[in-house]
Amino acid sequence: MKKIILLLFILFTSFSFTQAQLLWRISGKGLKHPSYLFGTHHLIPIQFLDSVPGLFKAFNECETVVGEMVLNNIDVSAKIQQAAIMPNHKKMSELLTVEEYKLVDNELKATIKLGLKEVSIMNPSLILTLYEMEKYKKLTGFSDDKQSDSYFQLVAEEKDKKVLGLETIDQQITILFGNGSLERQAKLLVESIRKKDSILKEIIQLNRLYKAGKLNDLLLLSKGKGEITDMTDEEFKKMADDRNADWITKLPNMMQKSSCFIAVGALHLPGQNGLLKLLEKEGYKVTPNP
């Protein structure tokens, strides 16, 4: 389930780019100035950015910052709150057996200090996100007010750089809460709690691979092993491939208008359906930076 929570997934296929790399330079095809593509990870603190060679130089060179969506949007919080409620007055008690309800209720009380009674009408995916984030924070000391993936948009606003999004908040909500039925999401919640120790270990391993820039290994770990908590092929397609295909129709026009610093989830970069390969197919020169 970690693969769904992180929202950063692409099907593993072999690729020709240097593996240990998070920052890429995009040039050619008539671009007046290069743009840059950086793979982010929302469970990595801001301090990590200092260790990426050439990152801030690339950021400062660009006129526009592009993210998956524009985070500083007055509609974001309200729409997420609305989407977090299950439709048709559905409750968790209708989605779980008595044994499953007790298991989830006890674990939530021990971790987030709220039981299923308090969050009964919330979307199962959001409940799981809250739960696993709290488990991760307690295990690692991570603070979610210091996430690196939102950093670039905040600095862009301070420096009067233009900020653009590849998706709307409505599209993001569909990805967050609409990828799978409520029954499927409830099953993922139960199974993820049952396998909480192994899933947390894999999340920590994902973070280590990200910090090392090992996108190939990151994809191997993210692909899944055919377990209940892994994404189905259709879920994967919606989460990764379809989004990459949509983004590649928008990025050329953005880069033609101004130099762009593109910051999206790291697992959107590699693979035959990843942005690196798609940009190359469009005729751009994509090289590791520096």
C-alpha positions in Angstrom: 0.0 0.0 0.0 3.0 2.3 0.5 3.2 2.4 -3.3 -0.3 4.0 -3.4 0.3 6.4 -0.5 3.5 7.8 -2.0 1.6 8.6 -5.3 4.9 8.2 -7.2 4.9 5.0 -9.2 5.9 3.7 -12.6 6.1 0.2 -14.0 9.6 -1.2 -13.9 11.3 -1.6 -17.3 15.0 -1.4 -18.2 16.3 1.9 -19.3 19.5 3.4 -20.6 20.0 6.4 -18.3 22.5 6.6 -15.5 20.9 5.1 -12.4 22.2 7.2 -9.5 20.6 10.5 -10.6 17.7 12.6 -9.5 18.4 15.9 -11.4 18.3 16.0 -15.2 18.9 18.7 -17.8 16.6 19.0 -20.8 17.8 20.8 -23.9 17.5 20.7 -27.7 14.5 20.8 -30.0 14.7 24.6 -30.3 14.7 25.4 -26.6 16.4 28.8 -26.0 17.3 27.8 -22.5 17.6 24.4 -20.8 15.0 23.2 -18.4 15.5 20.8 -15.5 13.7 17.8 -14.2 14.0 16.8 -10.5 12.6 13.7 -8.9 11.1 14.5 -5.4 9.9 12.3 -2.5 7.5 13.6 0.1 9.0 11.6 2.9 12.4 13.2 2.6 13.3 16.3 4.6 14.4 19.6 3.1 17.9 19.2 4.4 18.5 16.4 1.9 18.3 18.9 -1.0 21.7 20.4 0.0 23.4 17.1 -0.9 22.2 17.1 -4.5 24.9 18.6 -6.7 23.9 21.5 -8.9 20.3 21.5 -7.6 20.0 25.1 -6.4 22.0 26.4 -9.4 19.5 24.7 -11.7 16.6 26.0 -9.8 17.9 29.6 -9.8 18.5 29.5 -13.5 14.8 28.7 -14.3 12.0 31.3 -14.6 9.1 28.9 -13.9 8.6 26.1 -11.4 6.4 23.2 -12.5 4.8 20.7 -10.0 2.3 18.0 -10.2 -0.2 20.6 -9.1 -0.1 24.1 -7.7 -0.1 23.6 -3.9 -0.9 27.2 -2.8 -4.5 27.1 -4.0 -7.4 28.3 -1.8 -9.5 25.4 -3.2 -7.1 22.7 -2.2 -8.0 22.2 1.5 -11.7 22.6 1.0 -11.9 20.1 -1.9 -9.7 17.5 -0.1 -11.9 17.8 3.0 -15.0 17.2 0.9 -13.5 14.3 -1.0 -12.2 12.7 2.2 -15.8 11.9 3.2 -17.2 8.6 1.7 -20.1 9.1 -0.6 -23.7 8.0 0.1 -23.2 8.2 3.9 -21.2 5.0 3.8 -19.4 4.0 7.0 -16.4 1.9 7.8 -18.6 -0.5 9.7 -20.3 -1.4 6.4 -17.0 -2.3 4.8 -15.3 -4.4 7.5 -16.1 -7.6 9.3 -16.4 -7.5 13.1 -12.9 -8.9 13.4 -11.4 -6.4 10.9 -13.2 -3.5 12.5 -11.7 -4.4 15.9 -8.2 -4.8 14.5 -8.3 -1.5 12.7 -10.0 0.3 15.6 -7.4 -0.8 18.1 -4.4 0.0 15.9 -5.8 3.5 15.1 -6.3 4.3 18.7 -2.8 3.2 19.6 -1.3 5.2 16.7 -3.3 8.3 15.9 -5.3 8.5 19.1 -8.6 8.3 17.2 -10.7 5.2 16.8 -12.9 4.2 13.9 -15.9 5.8 15.6 -14.2 9.2 15.1 -13.2 8.6 11.5 -15.9 6.2 10.5 -17.1 8.3 7.5 -13.6 9.1 6.2 -12.3 7.5 3.0 -10.3 4.4 3.8 -7.4 5.6 1.7 -7.1 8.8 3.8 -7.4 6.8 7.1 -4.5 4.6 5.9 -2.5 7.7 4.9 -2.9 9.3 8.3 -2.1 6.0 10.0 1.1 5.2 8.1 2.3 8.8 8.2 2.0 8.8 12.0 3.8 5.4 12.2 6.6 6.6 10.0 7.0 9.9 11.9 7.2 8.0 15.2 9.7 5.6 13.8 12.0 8.1 12.1 11.3 11.5 13.7 10.2 12.9 10.3 8.3 16.1 10.4 5.7 16.6 7.7 6.1 20.4 7.9 9.6 20.0 6.3 8.8 18.1 3.2 11.1 18.6 0.2 8.4 18.2 -2.5 6.6 21.4 -1.5 9.8 23.4 -0.9 10.4 24.6 -4.5 6.9 26.1 -4.9 7.3 28.0 -1.7 10.7 29.4 -2.7 9.4 30.2 -6.2 6.7 32.4 -4.7 9.2 34.2 -2.5 11.4 34.9 -5.6 8.4 35.9 -7.8 8.9 32.9 -10.1 5.8 31.6 -12.0 4.4 28.4 -10.6 2.5 26.0 -12.8 0.8 22.6 -12.2 0.5 19.6 -14.5 -2.7 18.6 -12.9 -5.7 20.3 -11.2 -6.7 19.6 -7.6 -9.7 17.6 -9.0 -7.4 15.3 -10.9 -5.3 14.8 -7.8 -8.3 14.0 -5.7 -9.4 11.4 -8.3 -6.0 9.8 -8.0 -6.0 10.0 -4.2 -9.5 8.7 -3.5 -10.9 7.4 -6.8 -8.3 4.7 -7.7 -10.3 1.6 -6.6 -13.6 0.9 -5.0 -14.3 1.6 -1.3 -14.3 -2.1 -0.7 -10.9 -2.4 -2.2 -9.6 0.5 -0.2 -11.0 -0.9 3.0 -9.2 -4.2 2.2 -6.0 -2.4 1.7 -6.4 -0.7 5.0 -6.9 -3.9 6.9 -4.1 -5.8 5.1 -1.6 -2.9 5.5 -2.3 -2.9 9.3 -1.8 -6.6 9.4 1.5 -6.2 7.6 2.5 -2.9 9.2 6.1 -3.9 10.2 7.1 -5.2 6.8 5.5 -2.3 4.9 7.3 0.3 7.1 10.6 -1.5 6.5 10.0 -1.2 2.7 9.1 2.5 3.0 12.4 3.1 4.8 14.2 1.1 2.1 12.5 3.2 -0.6 13.8 6.3 1.1 17.4 4.9 1.2 17.3 4.1 -2.5 15.9 7.6 -3.3 18.6 9.3 -1.3 21.2 7.3 -3.3 19.5 8.3 -6.6 19.0 4.6 -7.5 15.9 4.9 -9.6 16.2 1.5 -11.1 16.3 -0.2 -7.7 13.5 2.1 -6.5 11.3 0.8 -9.3 12.2 -2.8 -8.6 11.1 -2.4 -5.0 8.0 -0.5 -6.0 6.8 -2.9 -8.6 5.2 -5.3 -6.0 5.2 -9.0 -5.4 1.6 -9.9 -6.2 0.4 -9.3 -2.7 -3.0 -7.9 -1.7 -1.5 -4.6 -0.8 0.2 -4.2 -4.2 -1.5 -2.2 -6.9 -3.4 -3.9 -9.7 -2.4 -3.3 -13.2 -5.3 -1.0 -13.7 -4.5 1.0 -10.6 -0.9 1.2 -11.7 -1.9 2.5 -15.1 -4.0 5.3 -13.6 -1.4 6.2 -11.0 1.6 6.4 -13.3 1.5 5.7 -17.0 -1.6 7.7 -17.8 -0.4 10.7 -15.9 3.0 10.6 -17.6 1.4 10.4 -21.0 -0.8 13.4 -20.1 2.1 15.5 -18.7 4.3 15.0 -21.8 1.6 16.8 -23.8 1.9 19.8 -21.6 5.6 20.1 -20.8 6.9 21.0 -24.3 4.7 24.1 -24.5 5.8 25.1 -20.9 9.5 24.7 -21.7 9.2 26.6 -25.0 7.7 29.6 -23.2 10.3 29.8 -20.4 13.0 27.7 -18.7 11.3 25.3 -16.3 12.3 23.6 -13.1 10.1 20.6 -13.1 9.7 18.9 -9.7 7.6 15.7 -9.7 7.7 12.4 -7.9 10.9 10.5 -8.5 9.2 7.3 -9.8 7.7 9.3 -12.6 11.1 9.7 -14.2 12.5 6.2 -15.3 11.1 3.4 -17.4 9.7 3.1 -20.9 6.7 5.1 -19.8 8.6 7.5 -17.6 9.2 11.2 -18.3 12.9 10.7 -19.1 12.2 8.3 -22.0 9.1 10.2 -23.1 11.0 13.5 -23.3 13.8 11.7 -25.3 11.1 10.3 -27.7 9.9 13.9 -28.2 13.3 14.8 -29.5 14.8 16.5 -26.4 18.3 15.8 -25.1 18.0 14.5 -21.6 21.3 14.3 -19.6 22.3 13.9 -16.0 23.0 17.2 -14.3 25.7 18.2 -13.5 
